Amino acid sequence: MVMVYAGGHVSGGHYNPAVTIAVWLRGRCAAADVLPYIGSQIAASIVAAIAVLALKGDPTVIPAEIKIVPAFVAEFVGTFALAYVVLNVATAKATSGNSFYGLAIGFTVMTMAFALGGISGGAFNPAVATGITVMHLEKAANIWIYLVANFSAAAIAALTFKFINPDDK
């Protein structure tokens, strides 16, 4: 939430590649910005993961054991909720100029983390999934679960927003 308020006015608060895709599909992010945003988000997650490992003395970590189907569903639901909330509070005409967008987004992440984090690790963000993979908190073989679930949830959130709000262009 704090980072959404801190960076929202600079870049639109794009910290999540899935949200960037949802906002782009919704029509509120220029196509030319999508790859630079996603590249920056992934690069930042790798740098952060390496920094944390260095600060912690490169600890030996045993990756989490997740079940594929429940983890996929949890990541899809959590990412859908996050992307859909972002689209409604940060891109919709009806909520333009609001000051609650950061709270809504932050509380959505927190709620999904509490509700679903024990199932999938609670990434809801391909950049976070990359970071936890670099840190060996998750098996590299499982990164597809996060990428497919997160990006497909973003697309469905954008389509859902456009269906429910056909006049909000």
Buried (B, 14 or more C-beta within 10 A) or exposed (E): BEEBBEEBEEEBBBBBBBBBBBBBBBEBBEEEBBEEBBEBBBEBBBEBBBEBBEEEEEEEEEBBEBEEEEBBBBBBBBBBBBBBBBBBBBBBEEBEEEEEBBBBBBEBBEBBBEBBBEBBBBBBBBBBBBBBBBBBBBBEEBBEBBBBBBBBBBBBBBEBBBEEBEEBE
